[in-house]
């Protein structure tokens, strides 16, 4: 059976999700289902539920931004959907299960689409007694796929594909498609019965850059908790990393060997410098900027983690 990404097209979605979802529910035999989307914006722009809504689906649309919600509410009233104003998070009345209960939705909905730039996984984890056949969830496409990174509360960096797979596996779901910004999961039982194939996500871009503009480099860690407890992920404000070499990194992530910082600072700096010269051969200032920023990171490292040279941190 053809790969689901071969069915990708956009009507309202951003990266082909309309076509992929249409094919999924065609195979599942769902004609008029129930969908949930948050943050829903106005219910139309880059919405993963709008095409399905046009085909007769009923939707619960959640959006916290006051001005966007005013537009969303008007759209929902005109089209027979449910609009809810608020955040989705682990707090009384704001859990995903609370919104689903208030909308009087069944215990299993057909689709949940999540795009809230960072807190996606923690929001989905508040689903409680409810479940979904299919979940579309945003991930940070710049994080190397072998790096398990979960967004810390309030951080607005995003989650790696591996972190999304880990959390959704707890809901007995596996990925069946990947776009430039979303992973699409199905219940494991439907993957088997529907003849779908699971996928191994790919790193879509090169740099590990948070949605908040921070560049992250650090030790390879198996969990975000390990990163946090050992202070091994280093931060650089956006104005420190706007170098031309960022344009030359789209071919691969920072190699695993050179993610260990500061042990491998010299080869990392050299690699970034070579990339810079390849992209902008007339500018030696770029190479100097790279070394200067690396020295800044080293100073931060000394301040944050004086144990950095201990063997158990390598």
N, C-alpha and C positions, 0 to 999 in steps of 0.2 A: 504494500500500500504506500502511495507517495508520502514523502515527508510533509508534515503539516505546514511548514513554512512555504511550501510551493503553492499554497492556497492564499497567501497573504495579499490583501489589498486594503485600501483605505477609502472609506466614505466619510466617516467622522473621526476614526482613530488616527493615531500618529505614525505608527510603524507596522502597519499591516494586520493589526489585531482583529479588525472587522472581518476580514476574509478567513482568518484562522478560526475564530470563534464560530462563524457561520458553518464551517465545515465540521467542527467538533460536534455541534448540536444537531447537525444534519445526520451524522453517523449515530448519535445517541437517540435519535427520533424525538427530540424535543422541539415542538413547533412554537408554542407560546408558553414560555417559561417565566420564572421569577428571578430578577437580578437585583443586586445591590452594588452601588458604586459610591466610594468616598476617596478623596475629595472630588466631588462631582463638578465643581466649577459652576457652569450654567446649564449643565445637562446635555450640552451639544458639542462644545469645543473640545476636541481630542477625547471625546467620551467613548469608552469601550462598550457602553450599553445602548447608545443612541440608535444604531442600526437595528438592534434587536427590538428596541422599544417601537420603532417604526413598523416592525413586523408583528406587533401585538403583544409583546412582553409587558409585564407589570414591573415597575422599578421602584426601589427605595433609594433615594439620592440624598447623600449627606454632605454638607458643606458648612464650614465654620465661619468663613469670611462674610461679614454682613452685607456688603454690596453685591457680591456674587450670589449670596443666598436669595436676595430679593428677586433677582432675575430667575434663579432656579425655581423658586416657589411659584412664580407666574407660569413657567414652563410646565411644572408638575401639575398644577391645577387644570391647565388647558388640555393635558394629555392623560389624565387619570392615574398619575403616579403619586408617590408619597415623598414629600420633601422634609428633611429634618435638619435643623440648624444646630451645629455643635461639633466637637472633636470626638474622635473615637480613641479611647484610652482606658486604662485600667482604673476607673474611678466610678463611684456610684452614679447610675443614670447615664453614663457615657460609654459603657462597654458595648461592643458590637451586639452582644446578646440582648442588651436593653433596647437598642433601636429595633432589632428584629421582633422582639416581643411587642413593642409599642405599635408596630405596623401590622401586627397579627399575621405575620408570615409563618408558613409551615416550618417544621423542624429542619427540613432539608430544602435549601434553595438551589437553583440551577447554576447561578454565577455570582461570584463576588469579585469586584474589581477594585484594587487598592492603589492609590497614587497620592501619597502625602509627604513625599520627599524626606524620608528618614525614619519615621516611626511606624512604617508599614507592618513589620513583623510583630511588634508588640501590640499593634492594633488588632491584627488578625487573631492573635492569641487570646483575645477576650471574647471569642465566639461562643464559649460556653457549651450549652447543650445542642446548639445548632450545628449544621454542617452544610457543605456546598459540593455539588458535583465537580465544579470547575472554579479555580481561583486564579485571577490574573494579578500579579503583584510586581511592583516596581523594584528593581535592584540597581545598584551602582555599577554600571558597565565598565568603569575604569579600574575596579579592584581586581587584581589577578584572581582567576577562578579557584586557585588552590589555596587562597587565603580566606579563612573563615572569619568574617568580620561582621558583628552585629552593631547597629547604631546604638550608642549610649543615649539615655533619655536627654532630650533637649539638644542633642549634638548637631542634628541636621546634616549628617554626612552620608547616610545611606547604608544599605546592607549588601554584602557580597552575595553572589549567586549561591555559593556554598552554604552561607548562613541561611538563606531562604530555603534551600533544600532540607537542611537540618530541621528547621522549625516546622515546615509543612509535612515532613515525614511523620511527625508526631500526630498529624491529622490523617495519616494513612493516605498521603497524596504524593505524587511524583511528577516531575516536569516532562511535558510532551512537546513543548515548543518554546523558542526563545526569539525575542525581537531585540531591537537596540535598547529598549528601556524596560521591557517586561519579561518575566518568566510566566509561562502558562502551565498550571498544574491540573491534573485530574485525579479523582479517587482511584486508588490502585485497583479496586474491583472493576471499575469501568474500563481501565486500560486493558485489562485481560479480556473482559467480555466484548469490548468494542474493537479489539484488534489494533489498538494504538501502540506506538512504540515510545519508550522513554528516551530521553536525550541526555547527553553529557554537555553541560553548558560550556561555552567558549568565552574567553576574555575578549570583549568587543573593542576596547580601546587600550591604551597603553598605561597611562598614569593612574595612580590611586589618588583621585581628587574628590574631596567631599562636595556635597551639594552646596556647602557653605563656602566653597572656594579654597579650602585648605588642602595642601598637598601632604600626603602621609607616606613616610618611609619608616620601616622598622624591622624588627626581628620576625622571622616566621613563627607564628603562634597558632595553636590549634583552636583556641577559643578567644573571643574578645575579652573574656574575664582574665585570661592569662596576660593579654596585652595590657589591660588596665592595672592589674596587680603588680606587674613588673615595670610599669612605666616604660614600655619598650616601643611605643609608637610615637613618633616625633612629628611636631606640627610646624608648619610654616605659613604665615599669612599670605593671602593671595598676591599682595604687592611684592612679595619676595620671590615669587616663582613665575612671574610673567616674562620668561626668557624665550628667545626664539627657539631654543632646543625643544620646547614642548611640542612644536609642530613636527618635529622629526621623530617622535617616539611612537607613532601609531603602528609601527610594524610589529612590536612586541612589548610586553610589560618589562619593567625593570627586572633583569634576570634574578632568579632566586638567590644565587650566590651573593649578589651585591645588595640584597635587601638587609643584610646584617650590618647594623650600624652601631658604633662607629668603626668596628673592626676592619671593614672593607672600604673606608672612606676614599682612599687613593684610587682604586680601580673604578669605584662609582663615579668620582669626580672626573676621571679621565674619560669614562664612557659618555657621560653627559657632555663633556667638552667636545668630543669627537662628533657626537650628534649635532651639537650647535654649529660646528664648523661646516658640516655637510649641508645644513640648511641655510646658513648664512656665512659662507666662506670669507666674506669681506669684513666680518666683524670679529675682532679678537676680544672686544669688550664682553661678549657673551661668555667666553671661557673664564674671564676674570670674575664675572658676576657669579658664575657657578661655584668657583672656589670660595669666594667671599661668603656666599650663603651657606655653604657646607661648614665653614668655620663658625658661622652663627649657630648652626644646629649643634656643633660640637660643644660650644659654650653652654647651650641649653641643656645638653645631655649631662654635662658636668654638674650643673645646678640641680637637675631633676633626679638624677640617678647616680650617685657616687659609686654604686656597686657595679657599674657597667662592664668592668673588665673581669668580673668573677666568672669562673668556668661554667657555673650553672646557668648563666644568662646567654651562653653562646649556642 
